[in-house]
Structures are given as C-alpha cells and as structure tokens.
C-alpha cells in the first residue's frame, strides 16, 4: 500500500510531526467507529506531536497542516485527556443492549 498522503513543509522538516500528520489525515479518511473515537485519537496525536515541537512551531504546524485554529487543536487534546481521566466503556455496555421493539400503535385490548 502506498502512502498517498502528502505533508506540508513543516511536517517534512520534522519526522515526528510528519508521522502524526499522516496518522491524523488517515483517521479523517478512515471509518472510525464513532466521532468520539476520532476526536480522542486526533487529540492523542496532537498531544504527542506537541511534546516533540516548540510551541511556536506546533501552532504553525496545526494551521499549516490542517487549517485549524489553535483552539480547535486544544479541544481535541482536551477530549483525549478527558478520556484518559474518565474512560468510557462503550464496548462493555453495547453488547448488553437488546433491540427494542417499535411501538405498533395497536391496542392490547385493554380499555383506554
């Protein structure tokens, strides 16, 4: 499989930023299970990228690579850190849900 995702000059100059940029672009093109999963994963990559770049470079990278305002990137990171603090156990409760029957609108024979 070839990597058709291109990165910006800032990403090309920093292999760590480039790797995170490609991962985020792939997430946008993939079929993640939920929007929450997408937000948390993007936040994880942004946080890790932030740890490998000076703040000025990181903010320029966010704008250059994704066209996002810094506040957008910070919101993704907050989603990630919130998920770490309070993990949602979606897979555990999903299997317990049983399909509910739709109301038929028919009377059960009792008086109204």
Chimera marker file (.cmm) of the C-alpha trace (Angstrom):
<marker_set name="trace">
<marker id="1" x="0.000" y="0.000" z="0.000" r="1" g="1" b="0" radius="0.5"/>
<marker id="2" x="1.398" y="3.377" z="-0.930" r="1" g="1" b="0" radius="0.5"/>
<marker id="3" x="1.147" y="6.396" z="1.286" r="1" g="1" b="0" radius="0.5"/>
<marker id="4" x="-0.695" y="8.945" z="-0.858" r="1" g="1" b="0" radius="0.5"/>
<marker id="5" x="-0.962" y="11.441" z="1.960" r="1" g="1" b="0" radius="0.5"/>
<marker id="6" x="1.278" y="14.444" z="1.462" r="1" g="1" b="0" radius="0.5"/>
<marker id="7" x="2.521" y="16.596" z="4.281" r="1" g="1" b="0" radius="0.5"/>
<marker id="8" x="3.437" y="20.259" z="4.472" r="1" g="1" b="0" radius="0.5"/>
<marker id="9" x="6.910" y="21.752" z="4.650" r="1" g="1" b="0" radius="0.5"/>
<marker id="10" x="6.772" y="21.972" z="8.447" r="1" g="1" b="0" radius="0.5"/>
<marker id="11" x="5.929" y="18.292" z="8.666" r="1" g="1" b="0" radius="0.5"/>
<marker id="12" x="8.572" y="17.360" z="6.125" r="1" g="1" b="0" radius="0.5"/>
<marker id="13" x="11.189" y="19.128" z="8.251" r="1" g="1" b="0" radius="0.5"/>
<marker id="14" x="10.224" y="17.152" z="11.356" r="1" g="1" b="0" radius="0.5"/>
<marker id="15" x="9.742" y="13.368" z="11.031" r="1" g="1" b="0" radius="0.5"/>
<marker id="16" x="7.718" y="13.143" z="14.265" r="1" g="1" b="0" radius="0.5"/>
<marker id="17" x="5.297" y="15.847" z="13.117" r="1" g="1" b="0" radius="0.5"/>
<marker id="18" x="5.097" y="14.176" z="9.709" r="1" g="1" b="0" radius="0.5"/>
<marker id="19" x="4.172" y="10.819" z="11.266" r="1" g="1" b="0" radius="0.5"/>
<marker id="20" x="1.444" y="12.390" z="13.391" r="1" g="1" b="0" radius="0.5"/>
<marker id="21" x="0.142" y="14.428" z="10.460" r="1" g="1" b="0" radius="0.5"/>
<marker id="22" x="-0.180" y="11.296" z="8.320" r="1" g="1" b="0" radius="0.5"/>
<marker id="23" x="-1.933" y="9.459" z="11.151" r="1" g="1" b="0" radius="0.5"/>
<marker id="24" x="-4.445" y="12.285" z="11.624" r="1" g="1" b="0" radius="0.5"/>
<marker id="25" x="-5.088" y="12.506" z="7.875" r="1" g="1" b="0" radius="0.5"/>
<marker id="26" x="-5.639" y="8.731" z="7.786" r="1" g="1" b="0" radius="0.5"/>
<marker id="27" x="-8.121" y="8.978" z="10.656" r="1" g="1" b="0" radius="0.5"/>
<marker id="28" x="-10.096" y="11.556" z="8.691" r="1" g="1" b="0" radius="0.5"/>
<marker id="29" x="-10.226" y="9.184" z="5.721" r="1" g="1" b="0" radius="0.5"/>
<marker id="30" x="-10.949" y="6.036" z="7.718" r="1" g="1" b="0" radius="0.5"/>
<marker id="31" x="-14.191" y="4.728" z="9.036" r="1" g="1" b="0" radius="0.5"/>
<marker id="32" x="-13.690" y="5.105" z="12.760" r="1" g="1" b="0" radius="0.5"/>
<marker id="33" x="-16.364" y="3.562" z="14.897" r="1" g="1" b="0" radius="0.5"/>
<marker id="34" x="-17.562" y="6.822" z="16.458" r="1" g="1" b="0" radius="0.5"/>
<marker id="35" x="-16.886" y="10.530" z="16.292" r="1" g="1" b="0" radius="0.5"/>
<marker id="36" x="-15.690" y="10.271" z="19.898" r="1" g="1" b="0" radius="0.5"/>
<marker id="37" x="-13.075" y="7.719" z="18.850" r="1" g="1" b="0" radius="0.5"/>
<marker id="38" x="-11.935" y="10.085" z="16.091" r="1" g="1" b="0" radius="0.5"/>
<marker id="39" x="-11.677" y="13.046" z="18.478" r="1" g="1" b="0" radius="0.5"/>
<marker id="40" x="-9.752" y="11.088" z="21.095" r="1" g="1" b="0" radius="0.5"/>
<marker id="41" x="-7.295" y="9.644" z="18.576" r="1" g="1" b="0" radius="0.5"/>
<marker id="42" x="-6.694" y="13.036" z="16.940" r="1" g="1" b="0" radius="0.5"/>
<marker id="43" x="-6.156" y="14.508" z="20.403" r="1" g="1" b="0" radius="0.5"/>
<marker id="44" x="-3.642" y="11.793" z="21.217" r="1" g="1" b="0" radius="0.5"/>
<marker id="45" x="-1.621" y="12.518" z="18.070" r="1" g="1" b="0" radius="0.5"/>
<marker id="46" x="-1.754" y="16.271" z="18.613" r="1" g="1" b="0" radius="0.5"/>
<marker id="47" x="-0.575" y="15.915" z="22.206" r="1" g="1" b="0" radius="0.5"/>
<marker id="48" x="2.298" y="13.625" z="21.244" r="1" g="1" b="0" radius="0.5"/>
<marker id="49" x="3.283" y="15.954" z="18.403" r="1" g="1" b="0" radius="0.5"/>
<marker id="50" x="3.187" y="18.903" z="20.809" r="1" g="1" b="0" radius="0.5"/>
<marker id="51" x="5.720" y="17.129" z="23.023" r="1" g="1" b="0" radius="0.5"/>
<marker id="52" x="8.171" y="16.995" z="20.100" r="1" g="1" b="0" radius="0.5"/>
<marker id="53" x="7.962" y="20.571" z="18.851" r="1" g="1" b="0" radius="0.5"/>
<marker id="54" x="8.412" y="24.049" z="20.212" r="1" g="1" b="0" radius="0.5"/>
<marker id="55" x="5.038" y="25.743" z="20.847" r="1" g="1" b="0" radius="0.5"/>
<marker id="56" x="5.578" y="28.294" z="18.073" r="1" g="1" b="0" radius="0.5"/>
<marker id="57" x="6.378" y="25.540" z="15.559" r="1" g="1" b="0" radius="0.5"/>
<marker id="58" x="3.498" y="23.384" z="16.793" r="1" g="1" b="0" radius="0.5"/>
<marker id="59" x="0.926" y="26.170" z="16.384" r="1" g="1" b="0" radius="0.5"/>
<marker id="60" x="2.262" y="26.969" z="12.904" r="1" g="1" b="0" radius="0.5"/>
<marker id="61" x="2.114" y="23.235" z="12.061" r="1" g="1" b="0" radius="0.5"/>
<marker id="62" x="-1.542" y="22.994" z="13.200" r="1" g="1" b="0" radius="0.5"/>
<marker id="63" x="-2.506" y="25.868" z="10.926" r="1" g="1" b="0" radius="0.5"/>
<marker id="64" x="-0.312" y="24.817" z="8.016" r="1" g="1" b="0" radius="0.5"/>
<marker id="65" x="-1.111" y="21.092" z="8.084" r="1" g="1" b="0" radius="0.5"/>
<marker id="66" x="-4.801" y="21.105" z="8.999" r="1" g="1" b="0" radius="0.5"/>
<marker id="67" x="-6.011" y="24.697" z="8.706" r="1" g="1" b="0" radius="0.5"/>
<marker id="68" x="-7.202" y="24.616" z="12.318" r="1" g="1" b="0" radius="0.5"/>
<marker id="69" x="-7.152" y="27.388" z="14.856" r="1" g="1" b="0" radius="0.5"/>
<marker id="70" x="-5.092" y="26.643" z="17.969" r="1" g="1" b="0" radius="0.5"/>
<marker id="71" x="-8.326" y="26.421" z="19.992" r="1" g="1" b="0" radius="0.5"/>
<marker id="72" x="-9.515" y="23.536" z="17.807" r="1" g="1" b="0" radius="0.5"/>
<marker id="73" x="-6.337" y="21.579" z="18.451" r="1" g="1" b="0" radius="0.5"/>
<marker id="74" x="-6.580" y="22.285" z="22.175" r="1" g="1" b="0" radius="0.5"/>
<marker id="75" x="-10.175" y="20.952" z="22.187" r="1" g="1" b="0" radius="0.5"/>
<marker id="76" x="-9.031" y="17.694" z="20.591" r="1" g="1" b="0" radius="0.5"/>
<marker id="77" x="-6.296" y="17.377" z="23.220" r="1" g="1" b="0" radius="0.5"/>
<marker id="78" x="-8.824" y="18.044" z="25.990" r="1" g="1" b="0" radius="0.5"/>
<marker id="79" x="-11.035" y="15.272" z="24.592" r="1" g="1" b="0" radius="0.5"/>
<marker id="80" x="-8.053" y="12.925" z="24.762" r="1" g="1" b="0" radius="0.5"/>
<marker id="81" x="-7.039" y="13.892" z="28.303" r="1" g="1" b="0" radius="0.5"/>
<marker id="82" x="-10.654" y="13.676" z="29.471" r="1" g="1" b="0" radius="0.5"/>
<marker id="83" x="-10.889" y="10.182" z="28.010" r="1" g="1" b="0" radius="0.5"/>
<marker id="84" x="-7.776" y="9.219" z="29.962" r="1" g="1" b="0" radius="0.5"/>
<marker id="85" x="-9.253" y="10.576" z="33.170" r="1" g="1" b="0" radius="0.5"/>
<marker id="86" x="-12.735" y="9.116" z="32.675" r="1" g="1" b="0" radius="0.5"/>
<marker id="87" x="-12.660" y="6.280" z="30.165" r="1" g="1" b="0" radius="0.5"/>
<marker id="88" x="-15.934" y="5.320" z="28.569" r="1" g="1" b="0" radius="0.5"/>
<marker id="89" x="-16.576" y="1.628" z="28.428" r="1" g="1" b="0" radius="0.5"/>
<marker id="90" x="-18.731" y="1.709" z="25.307" r="1" g="1" b="0" radius="0.5"/>
<marker id="91" x="-17.929" y="-1.822" z="24.185" r="1" g="1" b="0" radius="0.5"/>
<marker id="92" x="-18.906" y="-3.284" z="27.556" r="1" g="1" b="0" radius="0.5"/>
<marker id="93" x="-22.451" y="-1.934" z="27.596" r="1" g="1" b="0" radius="0.5"/>
<marker id="94" x="-23.183" y="-2.198" z="23.874" r="1" g="1" b="0" radius="0.5"/>
<marker id="95" x="-23.458" y="-5.963" z="23.938" r="1" g="1" b="0" radius="0.5"/>
<marker id="96" x="-25.931" y="-5.752" z="26.821" r="1" g="1" b="0" radius="0.5"/>
<marker id="97" x="-28.361" y="-3.693" z="24.779" r="1" g="1" b="0" radius="0.5"/>
<marker id="98" x="-31.087" y="-5.687" z="23.164" r="1" g="1" b="0" radius="0.5"/>
<marker id="99" x="-33.065" y="-4.413" z="20.196" r="1" g="1" b="0" radius="0.5"/>
<marker id="100" x="-36.244" y="-2.779" z="21.369" r="1" g="1" b="0" radius="0.5"/>
<marker id="101" x="-39.433" y="-3.442" z="19.571" r="1" g="1" b="0" radius="0.5"/>
<marker id="102" x="-41.058" y="-0.463" z="17.971" r="1" g="1" b="0" radius="0.5"/>
<marker id="103" x="-44.475" y="0.518" z="19.261" r="1" g="1" b="0" radius="0.5"/>
<marker id="104" x="-47.026" y="-0.902" z="16.888" r="1" g="1" b="0" radius="0.5"/>
<marker id="105" x="-49.721" y="1.609" z="17.660" r="1" g="1" b="0" radius="0.5"/>
<marker id="106" x="-52.145" y="-1.253" z="18.134" r="1" g="1" b="0" radius="0.5"/>
<marker id="107" x="-54.192" y="-1.583" z="21.246" r="1" g="1" b="0" radius="0.5"/>
<marker id="108" x="-53.560" y="-4.546" z="23.523" r="1" g="1" b="0" radius="0.5"/>
<marker id="109" x="-57.281" y="-4.943" z="24.052" r="1" g="1" b="0" radius="0.5"/>
<marker id="110" x="-57.486" y="-3.097" z="27.356" r="1" g="1" b="0" radius="0.5"/>
<marker id="111" x="-59.740" y="-0.132" z="27.811" r="1" g="1" b="0" radius="0.5"/>
<marker id="112" x="-58.200" y="3.290" z="27.360" r="1" g="1" b="0" radius="0.5"/>
<link id1="1" id2="2" r="1" g="1" b="0" radius="0.2"/>
<link id1="2" id2="3" r="1" g="1" b="0" radius="0.2"/>
<link id1="3" id2="4" r="1" g="1" b="0" radius="0.2"/>
<link id1="4" id2="5" r="1" g="1" b="0" radius="0.2"/>
<link id1="5" id2="6" r="1" g="1" b="0" radius="0.2"/>
<link id1="6" id2="7" r="1" g="1" b="0" radius="0.2"/>
<link id1="7" id2="8" r="1" g="1" b="0" radius="0.2"/>
<link id1="8" id2="9" r="1" g="1" b="0" radius="0.2"/>
<link id1="9" id2="10" r="1" g="1" b="0" radius="0.2"/>
<link id1="10" id2="11" r="1" g="1" b="0" radius="0.2"/>
<link id1="11" id2="12" r="1" g="1" b="0" radius="0.2"/>
<link id1="12" id2="13" r="1" g="1" b="0" radius="0.2"/>
<link id1="13" id2="14" r="1" g="1" b="0" radius="0.2"/>
<link id1="14" id2="15" r="1" g="1" b="0" radius="0.2"/>
<link id1="15" id2="16" r="1" g="1" b="0" radius="0.2"/>
<link id1="16" id2="17" r="1" g="1" b="0" radius="0.2"/>
<link id1="17" id2="18" r="1" g="1" b="0" radius="0.2"/>
<link id1="18" id2="19" r="1" g="1" b="0" radius="0.2"/>
<link id1="19" id2="20" r="1" g="1" b="0" radius="0.2"/>
<link id1="20" id2="21" r="1" g="1" b="0" radius="0.2"/>
<link id1="21" id2="22" r="1" g="1" b="0" radius="0.2"/>
<link id1="22" id2="23" r="1" g="1" b="0" radius="0.2"/>
<link id1="23" id2="24" r="1" g="1" b="0" radius="0.2"/>
<link id1="24" id2="25" r="1" g="1" b="0" radius="0.2"/>
<link id1="25" id2="26" r="1" g="1" b="0" radius="0.2"/>
<link id1="26" id2="27" r="1" g="1" b="0" radius="0.2"/>
<link id1="27" id2="28" r="1" g="1" b="0" radius="0.2"/>
<link id1="28" id2="29" r="1" g="1" b="0" radius="0.2"/>
<link id1="29" id2="30" r="1" g="1" b="0" radius="0.2"/>
<link id1="30" id2="31" r="1" g="1" b="0" radius="0.2"/>
<link id1="31" id2="32" r="1" g="1" b="0" radius="0.2"/>
<link id1="32" id2="33" r="1" g="1" b="0" radius="0.2"/>
<link id1="33" id2="34" r="1" g="1" b="0" radius="0.2"/>
<link id1="34" id2="35" r="1" g="1" b="0" radius="0.2"/>
<link id1="35" id2="36" r="1" g="1" b="0" radius="0.2"/>
<link id1="36" id2="37" r="1" g="1" b="0" radius="0.2"/>
<link id1="37" id2="38" r="1" g="1" b="0" radius="0.2"/>
<link id1="38" id2="39" r="1" g="1" b="0" radius="0.2"/>
<link id1="39" id2="40" r="1" g="1" b="0" radius="0.2"/>
<link id1="40" id2="41" r="1" g="1" b="0" radius="0.2"/>
<link id1="41" id2="42" r="1" g="1" b="0" radius="0.2"/>
<link id1="42" id2="43" r="1" g="1" b="0" radius="0.2"/>
<link id1="43" id2="44" r="1" g="1" b="0" radius="0.2"/>
<link id1="44" id2="45" r="1" g="1" b="0" radius="0.2"/>
<link id1="45" id2="46" r="1" g="1" b="0" radius="0.2"/>
<link id1="46" id2="47" r="1" g="1" b="0" radius="0.2"/>
<link id1="47" id2="48" r="1" g="1" b="0" radius="0.2"/>
<link id1="48" id2="49" r="1" g="1" b="0" radius="0.2"/>
<link id1="49" id2="50" r="1" g="1" b="0" radius="0.2"/>
<link id1="50" id2="51" r="1" g="1" b="0" radius="0.2"/>
<link id1="51" id2="52" r="1" g="1" b="0" radius="0.2"/>
<link id1="52" id2="53" r="1" g="1" b="0" radius="0.2"/>
<link id1="53" id2="54" r="1" g="1" b="0" radius="0.2"/>
<link id1="54" id2="55" r="1" g="1" b="0" radius="0.2"/>
<link id1="55" id2="56" r="1" g="1" b="0" radius="0.2"/>
<link id1="56" id2="57" r="1" g="1" b="0" radius="0.2"/>
<link id1="57" id2="58" r="1" g="1" b="0" radius="0.2"/>
<link id1="58" id2="59" r="1" g="1" b="0" radius="0.2"/>
<link id1="59" id2="60" r="1" g="1" b="0" radius="0.2"/>
<link id1="60" id2="61" r="1" g="1" b="0" radius="0.2"/>
<link id1="61" id2="62" r="1" g="1" b="0" radius="0.2"/>
<link id1="62" id2="63" r="1" g="1" b="0" radius="0.2"/>
<link id1="63" id2="64" r="1" g="1" b="0" radius="0.2"/>
<link id1="64" id2="65" r="1" g="1" b="0" radius="0.2"/>
<link id1="65" id2="66" r="1" g="1" b="0" radius="0.2"/>
<link id1="66" id2="67" r="1" g="1" b="0" radius="0.2"/>
<link id1="67" id2="68" r="1" g="1" b="0" radius="0.2"/>
<link id1="68" id2="69" r="1" g="1" b="0" radius="0.2"/>
<link id1="69" id2="70" r="1" g="1" b="0" radius="0.2"/>
<link id1="70" id2="71" r="1" g="1" b="0" radius="0.2"/>
<link id1="71" id2="72" r="1" g="1" b="0" radius="0.2"/>
<link id1="72" id2="73" r="1" g="1" b="0" radius="0.2"/>
<link id1="73" id2="74" r="1" g="1" b="0" radius="0.2"/>
<link id1="74" id2="75" r="1" g="1" b="0" radius="0.2"/>
<link id1="75" id2="76" r="1" g="1" b="0" radius="0.2"/>
<link id1="76" id2="77" r="1" g="1" b="0" radius="0.2"/>
<link id1="77" id2="78" r="1" g="1" b="0" radius="0.2"/>
<link id1="78" id2="79" r="1" g="1" b="0" radius="0.2"/>
<link id1="79" id2="80" r="1" g="1" b="0" radius="0.2"/>
<link id1="80" id2="81" r="1" g="1" b="0" radius="0.2"/>
<link id1="81" id2="82" r="1" g="1" b="0" radius="0.2"/>
<link id1="82" id2="83" r="1" g="1" b="0" radius="0.2"/>
<link id1="83" id2="84" r="1" g="1" b="0" radius="0.2"/>
<link id1="84" id2="85" r="1" g="1" b="0" radius="0.2"/>
<link id1="85" id2="86" r="1" g="1" b="0" radius="0.2"/>
<link id1="86" id2="87" r="1" g="1" b="0" radius="0.2"/>
<link id1="87" id2="88" r="1" g="1" b="0" radius="0.2"/>
<link id1="88" id2="89" r="1" g="1" b="0" radius="0.2"/>
<link id1="89" id2="90" r="1" g="1" b="0" radius="0.2"/>
<link id1="90" id2="91" r="1" g="1" b="0" radius="0.2"/>
<link id1="91" id2="92" r="1" g="1" b="0" radius="0.2"/>
<link id1="92" id2="93" r="1" g="1" b="0" radius="0.2"/>
<link id1="93" id2="94" r="1" g="1" b="0" radius="0.2"/>
<link id1="94" id2="95" r="1" g="1" b="0" radius="0.2"/>
<link id1="95" id2="96" r="1" g="1" b="0" radius="0.2"/>
<link id1="96" id2="97" r="1" g="1" b="0" radius="0.2"/>
<link id1="97" id2="98" r="1" g="1" b="0" radius="0.2"/>
<link id1="98" id2="99" r="1" g="1" b="0" radius="0.2"/>
<link id1="99" id2="100" r="1" g="1" b="0" radius="0.2"/>
<link id1="100" id2="101" r="1" g="1" b="0" radius="0.2"/>
<link id1="101" id2="102" r="1" g="1" b="0" radius="0.2"/>
<link id1="102" id2="103" r="1" g="1" b="0" radius="0.2"/>
<link id1="103" id2="104" r="1" g="1" b="0" radius="0.2"/>
<link id1="104" id2="105" r="1" g="1" b="0" radius="0.2"/>
<link id1="105" id2="106" r="1" g="1" b="0" radius="0.2"/>
<link id1="106" id2="107" r="1" g="1" b="0" radius="0.2"/>
<link id1="107" id2="108" r="1" g="1" b="0" radius="0.2"/>
<link id1="108" id2="109" r="1" g="1" b="0" radius="0.2"/>
<link id1="109" id2="110" r="1" g="1" b="0" radius="0.2"/>
<link id1="110" id2="111" r="1" g="1" b="0" radius="0.2"/>
<link id1="111" id2="112" r="1" g="1" b="0" radius="0.2"/>
</marker_set>
